[in-house]
Amino acid sequence: MTVPPVEDPPEAPPRRWLVPVLSVLFVPIYASGFLAGKIATAHMAVPTVLLWRFLIALAVVLVAVVVMRPAMPRGRAWVHLVVTALLLQVGQFSFVYTGLAEGVPAGVSSLILGMAPLLVGLLTPLVLATRLGAAPVVGLLIGACGVYIVLSDQLGGALGSAVVLPVLGMLSMAAGTLYQKRFNDGTPVATSVAVQMAASLVVTVAAMPFLGVGWLPTDAAGWWVSLWLGVVNSAGAFALMFLLLQWRSTVHVSALLNLVPATVALAAVPILGEPLTVNAVIGLVVALVGMYVGLGLLGRRRRAESLP
C-alpha cells in the first residue's frame, strides 16, 4: 500500500510572508553559533559555556511564556521534550563545543553538522511515515555537495580523532530534529523551548561538580559571547527552527541548514580571521541551488508561469 504524499495545509495570510522572513533570518542566526562557540571555548570550559547558554536562553524564553501563556505539556509530552533536549541541546552542543575546544575549526564543524539535513531528509519517510517527492531528495543531495565543497580542502588536514566529536554532534542533531517533529510538533514553541532549556540546564548543573571546571566566565568577552549564545543562537534559533518545523517540514528546515556551512565560512573571514577560499564561494552557490530545488521553488515558479 502506497502512503499518499503529505501536503501543507492552506496558509493563513500572516504565514505567507512570515515563513520567508523567518527562513532568511534562521540561517545567519543558526550559523552564528559556530563562530560564537569557537570564541566561547577559547575563554571558558565547555561545561561553563553550556551552563550559561542554557541559563540565559531559559530566562529569555520564560519571559515569552509569561507573556504568551502557552499550553503546558501533559503526560508523556514532558518525557518527549526531555528526550529532545538531551539529543538536540545537550548532546549536539556538548560534542560540537568539545570539538571546537580541541581545535576543530568552526568551518569544519559546520561542514560536518551540515550533513545532518541530508540524513534527516532521507530518514523522514521512514520515521514520520511520509513520502518525499523527487525535488526534496535532489535538492538535499545538491545541498550536501555544496556543503562538502565549502571546506573539502580542510578535511585532509591533521584534525586527528577530534573530528569524531562534531560527527557525534551531527548524529545527535539529526536524531533530535526527527524526534522533535515526531513527538513535539503539536507543542507550542515557547513551551517546547522552555522545557528543553530547563531540562538541559538541570543536566548541566548536575554534572558540573564532577567536571572540575569554573562556574563563571572569567572575562568580559566570555560574558558577551554567553549572552549571544543564550539569547540569539539558543532561544532565537531554536524558536525559529520549531516554528518552521510546525509550519513547514523537516525538508524545509534541512534545505535551510544546507546554507549554514558556507555562511560560517564567509563570516569567519572578518570575525575569526580565516582566509576566504574559492571552495567557500563555490560551495555557497551550490548550496543555494540545493535550497532552491529542495524547497520546491523551481516547480512553484513553473506552475505560476503556466497559469493564465
VEXBA-35709 format. One record per residue (C-alpha): residue number from 0; residue in one letter; x, y negated, z. Coordinates in Angstrom, 1 decimal, padded with zeros to 4 digits. Layout:
REM residues N
<nr NUM; rest A; east X; north Y; up Z>
...
END
This chain:
REM residues 308
<nr 0; rest M; east 000.0; north 000.0; up 000.0>
<nr 1; rest T; east 001.4; north -003.4; up -001.0>
<nr 2; rest V; east 001.4; north -006.2; up 001.5>
<nr 3; rest P; east 000.0; north -009.3; up -000.1>
<nr 4; rest P; east 002.2; north -012.4; up 000.0>
<nr 5; rest V; east 001.5; north -014.8; up 002.8>
<nr 6; rest E; east 000.6; north -018.3; up 001.6>
<nr 7; rest D; east 001.0; north -021.5; up 003.5>
<nr 8; rest P; east -002.4; north -022.9; up 004.8>
<nr 9; rest P; east -003.6; north -026.2; up 003.3>
<nr 10; rest E; east -001.6; north -029.0; up 004.7>
<nr 11; rest A; east -003.1; north -031.7; up 006.9>
<nr 12; rest P; east -002.3; north -035.2; up 005.4>
<nr 13; rest P; east 000.4; north -036.1; up 008.0>
<nr 14; rest R; east 002.4; north -032.9; up 007.3>
<nr 15; rest R; east 002.7; north -033.8; up 003.6>
<nr 16; rest W; east 005.2; north -036.5; up 004.4>
<nr 17; rest L; east 006.3; north -035.2; up 007.9>
<nr 18; rest V; east 007.7; north -031.9; up 006.6>
<nr 19; rest P; east 010.1; north -033.5; up 004.0>
<nr 20; rest V; east 011.2; north -036.2; up 006.5>
<nr 21; rest L; east 011.9; north -033.7; up 009.3>
<nr 22; rest S; east 013.7; north -031.4; up 006.9>
<nr 23; rest V; east 016.0; north -034.2; up 005.8>
<nr 24; rest L; east 016.7; north -035.1; up 009.5>
<nr 25; rest F; east 017.2; north -031.5; up 010.6>
<nr 26; rest V; east 020.4; north -030.8; up 008.5>
<nr 27; rest P; east 022.7; north -033.5; up 009.9>
<nr 28; rest I; east 021.3; north -033.2; up 013.4>
<nr 29; rest Y; east 022.0; north -029.5; up 013.5>
<nr 30; rest A; east 025.3; north -029.9; up 011.8>
<nr 31; rest S; east 026.5; north -032.4; up 014.4>
<nr 32; rest G; east 026.6; north -029.6; up 016.9>
<nr 33; rest F; east 029.7; north -028.0; up 015.4>
<nr 34; rest L; east 031.5; north -031.3; up 015.4>
<nr 35; rest A; east 030.4; north -032.3; up 018.9>
<nr 36; rest G; east 031.1; north -028.8; up 020.1>
<nr 37; rest K; east 034.7; north -028.9; up 018.8>
<nr 38; rest I; east 035.2; north -032.2; up 020.7>
<nr 39; rest A; east 033.5; north -031.0; up 023.8>
<nr 40; rest T; east 035.6; north -027.8; up 024.1>
<nr 41; rest A; east 038.7; north -029.9; up 024.0>
<nr 42; rest H; east 037.6; north -031.8; up 027.1>
<nr 43; rest M; east 036.0; north -029.1; up 029.2>
<nr 44; rest A; east 035.5; north -025.4; up 029.6>
<nr 45; rest V; east 032.8; north -023.7; up 027.5>
<nr 46; rest P; east 030.5; north -022.8; up 030.5>
<nr 47; rest T; east 030.6; north -026.5; up 031.5>
<nr 48; rest V; east 029.7; north -027.5; up 028.0>
<nr 49; rest L; east 026.7; north -025.1; up 028.1>
<nr 50; rest L; east 025.7; north -026.2; up 031.6>
<nr 51; rest W; east 025.3; north -029.9; up 030.7>
<nr 52; rest R; east 023.9; north -029.2; up 027.2>
<nr 53; rest F; east 021.0; north -027.2; up 028.7>
<nr 54; rest L; east 020.5; north -029.5; up 031.7>
<nr 55; rest I; east 020.3; north -032.7; up 029.6>
<nr 56; rest A; east 018.1; north -031.1; up 027.0>
<nr 57; rest L; east 015.8; north -029.8; up 029.7>
<nr 58; rest A; east 015.5; north -033.3; up 031.2>
<nr 59; rest V; east 014.6; north -034.7; up 027.8>
<nr 60; rest V; east 012.0; north -032.1; up 026.9>
<nr 61; rest L; east 010.4; north -032.2; up 030.4>
<nr 62; rest V; east 009.5; north -035.9; up 029.6>
<nr 63; rest A; east 007.8; north -034.8; up 026.5>
<nr 64; rest V; east 006.0; north -032.0; up 028.4>
<nr 65; rest V; east 004.7; north -034.5; up 030.9>
<nr 66; rest V; east 003.5; north -036.9; up 028.2>
<nr 67; rest M; east 002.0; north -034.4; up 025.8>
<nr 68; rest R; east 000.8; north -031.8; up 028.4>
<nr 69; rest P; east 001.0; north -028.8; up 026.1>
<nr 70; rest A; east -000.5; north -025.4; up 027.0>
<nr 71; rest M; east 001.7; north -023.3; up 029.2>
<nr 72; rest P; east 002.7; north -019.7; up 028.3>
<nr 73; rest R; east 000.7; north -016.8; up 029.6>
<nr 74; rest G; east 001.6; north -013.3; up 030.4>
<nr 75; rest R; east 004.2; north -011.8; up 028.1>
<nr 76; rest A; east 004.8; north -015.1; up 026.4>
<nr 77; rest W; east 007.1; north -016.0; up 029.3>
<nr 78; rest V; east 009.2; north -012.9; up 028.6>
<nr 79; rest H; east 009.3; north -013.6; up 024.9>
<nr 80; rest L; east 010.5; north -017.1; up 025.5>
<nr 81; rest V; east 013.3; north -016.0; up 027.9>
<nr 82; rest V; east 014.5; north -013.3; up 025.4>
<nr 83; rest T; east 014.6; north -016.0; up 022.6>
<nr 84; rest A; east 016.6; north -018.3; up 025.0>
<nr 85; rest L; east 019.1; north -015.5; up 025.6>
<nr 86; rest L; east 019.6; north -015.0; up 021.9>
<nr 87; rest L; east 019.1; north -018.4; up 020.3>
<nr 88; rest Q; east 020.6; north -020.5; up 023.1>
<nr 89; rest V; east 022.9; north -018.7; up 025.5>
<nr 90; rest G; east 024.2; north -016.0; up 023.1>
<nr 91; rest Q; east 024.7; north -018.2; up 020.0>
<nr 92; rest F; east 026.4; north -021.1; up 021.7>
<nr 93; rest S; east 028.5; north -019.1; up 024.1>
<nr 94; rest F; east 030.1; north -017.3; up 021.2>
<nr 95; rest V; east 030.4; north -020.3; up 018.9>
<nr 96; rest Y; east 031.8; north -022.6; up 021.6>
<nr 97; rest T; east 034.3; north -020.0; up 022.8>
<nr 98; rest G; east 035.4; north -019.6; up 019.2>
<nr 99; rest L; east 035.9; north -023.3; up 018.8>
<nr 100; rest A; east 037.9; north -023.4; up 022.1>
<nr 101; rest E; east 040.0; north -020.5; up 020.8>
<nr 102; rest G; east 041.0; north -022.6; up 017.7>
<nr 103; rest V; east 038.4; north -021.6; up 015.1>
<nr 104; rest P; east 037.8; north -024.8; up 013.0>
<nr 105; rest A; east 034.4; north -026.3; up 013.1>
<nr 106; rest G; east 034.0; north -025.8; up 009.4>
<nr 107; rest V; east 034.8; north -022.1; up 009.5>
<nr 108; rest S; east 032.4; north -021.7; up 012.4>
<nr 109; rest S; east 029.7; north -023.4; up 010.4>
<nr 110; rest L; east 030.5; north -021.3; up 007.4>
<nr 111; rest I; east 030.1; north -018.1; up 009.4>
<nr 112; rest L; east 026.9; north -019.4; up 011.0>
<nr 113; rest G; east 025.7; north -020.2; up 007.5>
<nr 114; rest M; east 025.4; north -016.5; up 006.8>
<nr 115; rest A; east 022.5; north -016.3; up 009.3>
<nr 116; rest P; east 019.9; north -017.8; up 006.9>
<nr 117; rest L; east 020.7; north -015.1; up 004.4>
<nr 118; rest L; east 020.3; north -012.4; up 007.0>
<nr 119; rest V; east 017.1; north -014.0; up 008.4>
<nr 120; rest G; east 015.7; north -014.3; up 004.9>
<nr 121; rest L; east 016.4; north -010.7; up 003.9>
<nr 122; rest L; east 015.1; north -009.3; up 007.2>
<nr 123; rest T; east 012.0; north -011.4; up 007.3>
<nr 124; rest P; east 009.9; north -008.9; up 005.2>
<nr 125; rest L; east 010.9; north -006.1; up 007.5>
<nr 126; rest V; east 010.4; north -007.8; up 010.8>
<nr 127; rest L; east 007.5; north -010.1; up 010.0>
<nr 128; rest A; east 005.6; north -007.8; up 007.6>
<nr 129; rest T; east 005.6; north -010.5; up 004.8>
<nr 130; rest R; east 006.7; north -010.3; up 001.2>
<nr 131; rest L; east 009.3; north -012.6; up -000.3>
<nr 132; rest G; east 009.0; north -013.8; up -003.9>
<nr 133; rest A; east 011.9; north -013.9; up -006.2>
<nr 134; rest A; east 012.6; north -017.6; up -005.7>
<nr 135; rest P; east 013.4; north -017.5; up -002.0>
<nr 136; rest V; east 015.7; north -014.5; up -002.4>
<nr 137; rest V; east 017.6; north -016.0; up -005.3>
<nr 138; rest G; east 017.8; north -019.4; up -003.5>
<nr 139; rest L; east 019.2; north -017.8; up -000.4>
<nr 140; rest L; east 021.8; north -015.9; up -002.4>
<nr 141; rest I; east 022.8; north -019.1; up -004.3>
<nr 142; rest G; east 023.0; north -021.0; up -001.0>
<nr 143; rest A; east 025.1; north -018.2; up 000.6>
<nr 144; rest C; east 027.5; north -018.6; up -002.4>
<nr 145; rest G; east 027.7; north -022.3; up -001.7>
<nr 146; rest V; east 028.3; north -021.6; up 002.0>
<nr 147; rest Y; east 031.2; north -019.3; up 001.1>
<nr 148; rest I; east 032.8; north -021.7; up -001.4>
<nr 149; rest V; east 032.9; north -024.6; up 001.1>
<nr 150; rest L; east 035.7; north -023.2; up 003.1>
<nr 151; rest S; east 036.7; north -019.9; up 001.5>
<nr 152; rest D; east 040.3; north -021.0; up 001.3>
<nr 153; rest Q; east 040.5; north -021.2; up 005.1>
<nr 154; rest L; east 039.3; north -017.7; up 005.7>
<nr 155; rest G; east 042.7; north -016.3; up 004.7>
<nr 156; rest G; east 044.4; north -018.2; up 007.5>
<nr 157; rest A; east 045.6; north -016.9; up 010.8>
<nr 158; rest L; east 042.4; north -017.1; up 012.7>
<nr 159; rest G; east 043.1; north -013.8; up 014.5>
<nr 160; rest S; east 040.5; north -012.0; up 016.5>
<nr 161; rest A; east 038.8; north -015.3; up 017.5>
<nr 162; rest V; east 036.9; north -015.2; up 014.2>
<nr 163; rest V; east 034.8; north -012.4; up 015.6>
<nr 164; rest L; east 033.2; north -014.9; up 018.1>
<nr 165; rest P; east 031.3; north -017.0; up 015.5>
<nr 166; rest V; east 030.3; north -013.8; up 013.8>
<nr 167; rest L; east 028.6; north -012.7; up 017.1>
<nr 168; rest G; east 027.1; north -016.1; up 017.4>
<nr 169; rest M; east 025.7; north -015.8; up 013.9>
<nr 170; rest L; east 024.1; north -012.4; up 014.7>
<nr 171; rest S; east 022.6; north -013.8; up 017.9>
<nr 172; rest M; east 021.2; north -016.8; up 016.0>
<nr 173; rest A; east 019.6; north -014.6; up 013.3>
<nr 174; rest A; east 018.0; north -012.4; up 015.9>
<nr 175; rest G; east 016.8; north -015.4; up 017.9>
<nr 176; rest T; east 015.3; north -017.0; up 014.8>
<nr 177; rest L; east 013.3; north -013.9; up 013.9>
<nr 178; rest Y; east 012.2; north -013.3; up 017.5>
<nr 179; rest Q; east 011.0; north -016.9; up 017.8>
<nr 180; rest K; east 009.0; north -016.6; up 014.6>
<nr 181; rest R; east 007.6; north -013.2; up 015.5>
<nr 182; rest F; east 006.6; north -013.8; up 019.1>
<nr 183; rest N; east 006.6; north -017.5; up 019.9>
<nr 184; rest D; east 005.1; north -019.0; up 016.7>
<nr 185; rest G; east 001.9; north -020.0; up 018.5>
<nr 186; rest T; east 003.6; north -021.6; up 021.5>
<nr 187; rest P; east 003.6; north -025.4; up 021.5>
<nr 188; rest V; east 007.0; north -026.7; up 020.5>
<nr 189; rest A; east 007.5; north -028.7; up 023.7>
<nr 190; rest T; east 006.7; north -025.7; up 025.9>
<nr 191; rest S; east 008.9; north -023.4; up 023.9>
<nr 192; rest V; east 011.9; north -025.6; up 024.0>
<nr 193; rest A; east 011.4; north -026.5; up 027.7>
<nr 194; rest V; east 011.1; north -022.9; up 028.8>
<nr 195; rest Q; east 014.1; north -021.8; up 026.7>
<nr 196; rest M; east 016.3; north -024.6; up 028.1>
<nr 197; rest A; east 015.2; north -023.8; up 031.6>
<nr 198; rest A; east 016.0; north -020.1; up 031.2>
<nr 199; rest S; east 019.3; north -020.9; up 029.6>
<nr 200; rest L; east 020.2; north -023.3; up 032.4>
<nr 201; rest V; east 019.3; north -020.7; up 035.1>
<nr 202; rest V; east 021.5; north -018.1; up 033.4>
<nr 203; rest T; east 024.4; north -020.5; up 033.1>
<nr 204; rest V; east 024.2; north -021.8; up 036.7>
<nr 205; rest A; east 024.1; north -018.2; up 038.0>
<nr 206; rest A; east 027.3; north -017.4; up 036.0>
<nr 207; rest M; east 029.3; north -020.5; up 036.9>
<nr 208; rest P; east 030.6; north -019.4; up 040.3>
<nr 209; rest F; east 032.1; north -016.3; up 038.8>
<nr 210; rest L; east 033.9; north -018.1; up 035.9>
<nr 211; rest G; east 036.2; north -020.3; up 037.9>
<nr 212; rest V; east 035.5; north -023.5; up 035.9>
<nr 213; rest G; east 034.6; north -027.0; up 036.8>
<nr 214; rest W; east 031.0; north -028.1; up 037.1>
<nr 215; rest L; east 031.5; north -031.6; up 035.7>
<nr 216; rest P; east 033.1; north -033.2; up 032.6>
<nr 217; rest T; east 036.4; north -034.7; up 033.6>
<nr 218; rest D; east 036.4; north -037.9; up 031.4>
<nr 219; rest A; east 034.1; north -040.3; up 029.6>
<nr 220; rest A; east 034.4; north -038.5; up 026.3>
<nr 221; rest G; east 033.2; north -035.3; up 027.9>
<nr 222; rest W; east 030.1; north -037.1; up 029.3>
<nr 223; rest W; east 029.3; north -038.8; up 025.9>
<nr 224; rest V; east 029.6; north -035.6; up 023.9>
<nr 225; rest S; east 027.5; north -033.8; up 026.5>
<nr 226; rest L; east 024.8; north -036.4; up 026.1>
<nr 227; rest W; east 024.9; north -035.9; up 022.4>
<nr 228; rest L; east 024.7; north -032.1; up 022.6>
<nr 229; rest G; east 021.9; north -032.2; up 025.1>
<nr 230; rest V; east 019.7; north -035.0; up 023.6>
<nr 231; rest V; east 020.3; north -034.9; up 019.9>
<nr 232; rest N; east 021.7; north -031.5; up 019.0>
<nr 233; rest S; east 019.9; north -029.3; up 021.5>
<nr 234; rest A; east 016.5; north -030.9; up 022.3>
<nr 235; rest G; east 016.2; north -032.7; up 019.0>
<nr 236; rest A; east 017.5; north -030.0; up 016.6>
<nr 237; rest F; east 015.5; north -027.1; up 018.1>
<nr 238; rest A; east 012.3; north -029.1; up 018.4>
<nr 239; rest L; east 012.7; north -029.8; up 014.6>
<nr 240; rest M; east 013.5; north -026.1; up 014.0>
<nr 241; rest F; east 010.5; north -024.8; up 015.8>
<nr 242; rest L; east 008.2; north -027.3; up 014.1>
<nr 243; rest L; east 009.4; north -026.3; up 010.7>
<nr 244; rest L; east 009.1; north -022.6; up 011.6>
<nr 245; rest Q; east 005.5; north -023.3; up 012.6>
<nr 246; rest W; east 004.6; north -025.4; up 009.6>
<nr 247; rest R; east 006.6; north -023.6; up 007.0>
<nr 248; rest S; east 008.5; north -020.3; up 007.4>
<nr 249; rest T; east 011.9; north -018.7; up 008.2>
<nr 250; rest V; east 012.7; north -019.1; up 004.5>
<nr 251; rest H; east 012.2; north -022.8; up 004.6>
<nr 252; rest V; east 014.5; north -023.2; up 007.6>
<nr 253; rest S; east 017.0; north -020.8; up 006.2>
<nr 254; rest A; east 017.2; north -022.8; up 003.0>
<nr 255; rest L; east 017.9; north -026.0; up 005.0>
<nr 256; rest L; east 020.6; north -024.2; up 007.1>
<nr 257; rest N; east 022.4; north -023.3; up 003.9>
<nr 258; rest L; east 023.4; north -027.0; up 003.7>
<nr 259; rest V; east 024.9; north -027.2; up 007.2>
<nr 260; rest P; east 028.4; north -025.8; up 006.4>
<nr 261; rest A; east 029.0; north -028.3; up 003.6>
<nr 262; rest T; east 027.6; north -031.1; up 005.7>
<nr 263; rest V; east 030.0; north -030.2; up 008.5>
<nr 264; rest A; east 033.0; north -030.0; up 006.1>
<nr 265; rest L; east 032.2; north -033.5; up 004.8>
<nr 266; rest A; east 031.5; north -035.1; up 008.2>
<nr 267; rest A; east 034.7; north -033.5; up 009.6>
<nr 268; rest V; east 036.8; north -035.8; up 007.4>
<nr 269; rest P; east 036.1; north -039.0; up 009.3>
<nr 270; rest I; east 035.2; north -037.5; up 012.6>
<nr 271; rest L; east 037.8; north -034.8; up 013.1>
<nr 272; rest G; east 040.4; north -036.0; up 010.6>
<nr 273; rest E; east 040.2; north -032.8; up 008.5>
<nr 274; rest P; east 041.0; north -033.2; up 004.8>
<nr 275; rest L; east 038.3; north -033.1; up 002.2>
<nr 276; rest T; east 038.7; north -030.1; up -000.1>
<nr 277; rest V; east 037.4; north -029.5; up -003.6>
<nr 278; rest N; east 035.7; north -026.4; up -002.2>
<nr 279; rest A; east 033.7; north -028.5; up 000.1>
<nr 280; rest V; east 032.3; north -030.6; up -002.7>
<nr 281; rest I; east 031.6; north -027.7; up -005.0>
<nr 282; rest G; east 030.0; north -025.7; up -002.1>
<nr 283; rest L; east 027.7; north -028.6; up -001.2>
<nr 284; rest V; east 026.5; north -028.8; up -004.8>
<nr 285; rest V; east 025.9; north -025.1; up -005.0>
<nr 286; rest A; east 024.1; north -025.1; up -001.6>
<nr 287; rest L; east 021.9; north -027.9; up -002.7>
<nr 288; rest V; east 020.9; north -025.8; up -005.8>
<nr 289; rest G; east 020.2; north -022.9; up -003.5>
<nr 290; rest M; east 017.9; north -025.0; up -001.2>
<nr 291; rest Y; east 016.1; north -026.4; up -004.3>
<nr 292; rest V; east 015.4; north -022.9; up -005.6>
<nr 293; rest G; east 014.8; north -021.3; up -002.2>
<nr 294; rest L; east 012.1; north -023.9; up -001.2>
<nr 295; rest G; east 010.2; north -023.2; up -004.4>
<nr 296; rest L; east 010.6; north -026.8; up -005.6>
<nr 297; rest L; east 011.5; north -025.7; up -009.2>
<nr 298; rest G; east 008.2; north -023.7; up -009.5>
<nr 299; rest R; east 006.2; north -026.6; up -008.0>
<nr 300; rest R; east 007.7; north -029.1; up -010.5>
<nr 301; rest R; east 006.9; north -026.8; up -013.4>
<nr 302; rest R; east 003.3; north -026.3; up -012.2>
<nr 303; rest A; east 002.9; north -030.0; up -011.7>
<nr 304; rest E; east 004.1; north -030.8; up -015.2>
<nr 305; rest S; east 001.7; north -028.2; up -016.7>
<nr 306; rest L; east -001.3; north -029.9; up -015.1>
<nr 307; rest P; east -003.4; north -032.2; up -017.3>
END
